[in-house]
Amino acid sequence: MALLLGPLYHLQRREDRLRALEEARRVLRPGGLTFCAAISRYASLFDGYGHRMIDDPEFRAIIARDLATGEHVNPTEKDYFTDAYFHTPAELEAEIAEAGYELVGMMGVEGFGRLLPDFDALWADADRRRRLLDHLREIERAPSLLGMSAHLLAVARKPG
């Protein structure tokens, strides 16, 4: 097994991300798995609203670039995350395939649970927490909802 829990979003150039995926595949045995974390193309948009940064014109410019290109560049002195690359689910799947893997699955890490206004109270109640987790498991792989999560996790298998 190989874990890529950072390279795919800290490497801004596609060639570098592919090289990281290929190196992980190189060290795997046939049939081995690579777990690939990525940041969603829409993460800064979600954070902009969630952390009330959306009123800052500099942050809105960062969001515009993120949405258009996936290239997250912070030219400010503000803590608006480091330079990174933000994937769409389709882009992540394409890079995994180009690096020679078979995609086993992709899921959203946070899902809609992060949007709940009473999350702490819900989580403290065992029955409500169980229901929430059941629902999250039910939809975590739904292709139409993957971009809703700020982070993605793809599992890829080395052929053979």
N, C-alpha and C positions, 0 to 999 in steps of 0.2 A: 504494500500500500504506500502511496505517496500523498502528502498533504501540500497543497498550494493554497495557503491561507494568507495571501497578501500579494504575491508577485503579479497576479493578473490585474490588480488595480494600481499597484505602485509602478508598474512598467507602462509608460504611456505609448510607446511605439509598438505597433502590432507585431513587427518582426521579433521584438524582444519577448513579448508575451508568448508567441509561438515557440521561440527557443526554450523558454521555461517549461512549457507543456511538453515539448519534445524531449528535453532532458529528463523530466520526471518519467516519461514513457520509456526512455532508454534504460533506466535502472530497475524498472519493474519486470517481474517474470511475466510470461504470457498469461493472460487472464487477470493480471493484477489491476487494482483499482487506484485511481487518482481522484481525490476530493478537491474540487476547485471552488474557491470563494471568489465572488465578484461583487462589486458595488453596482446597484441598479442605476441606469441612466437618469432616473427620476429622483434619486436620493437627495440631491441638493434642493430640489423643488419642495420635497416633503419637509426637509429641515428648515427651509426658508419660512414656511408657514408655521411649522411646529415650534420653532424657537424665535419667532417674530423678527427674523432677519429680512423678510421680504420687503420691508419699508426702506431698506438701504439700497440706493441705486447701484452701488458697486456690487452688492450681492446679486441684484437682479441681472446685472451684466454677466456675472459668473454663471448663473442659472441658464441664461440664454445660450451661452457657449456650450454648457453641458448638454442641453437638450439638442442642440444642432449637431454637435460633433462627438460628444462623449469625453472630450478633453477638458478635465477640470483643472483650471489654472487659477491660482489665487495671486493676483498682482498687488494685493493690499497688504498692509501690516496686521490686518485683523485675522483672528483665528477662524478662518473659513476653510479649514482642512488643507492639507498639503496638495501639491500637484498630483494628479491621479488620472486614471481612465475609468469611465463609468460605462458599463455594457448595457445593451438591450439583451433580453434573453436570446433572441435570434443570433446576435453577434457572438455571444458566448458559445452557443451551440456550434456555430460555423468555425470558430477558432479551434474548438475541441476536435471537430471532424478533420480540419486541415492538418492538425498535429498528429493524426493517425489513430485516433481513439474511436471507440463506439460509445455513444452516450447511453448511460444506464438510466439516468434520470436527472431532473433539475427541479429544485423547489425554492420557494420563497422562504427566507429565514424568519422574518418578523410577521408577515401576514397582516391581517386586519386587526389583530390584537393590540397593536401599538396605537391604534386610532381610538381606542375606547376611553372615554373620559373618566370612567370610574374603575379603571383597571385594577388599582390597588385593592379596592373593596371586593371586586370580582375574584381576584387571585386569592384573597384571604379566605374565601368560602370554598370548601373542598368540592361541593357538588357543582357549583358554578364554574370553578376552575376545570374540573373534569369535562364538563360540557364544552367549554371553550377549547380545550386541547383536542377533544374529539372532532370538533368542527374544523379546527385548524389543520389537523391531519387529513381530513376529508378533502380540503381544497388546496393544500400546500403545493400540489403539482399541477393545478389547473392552468393550462397555458394562457388563458385570457386574464389571469390574475397575477402572473409572475412579476410583471413590472410594478405592481403595487407594493412589493416588498422593497425595502432599501438595500437589502443584500440578497444575493442568490447563492445557492450551493448546487454545483453540478457534480455528478458522479460519473466518471468515465472509465471504461475498461480497455486495457491493452489487448488487441486481438491476439488470437492464438490459443 
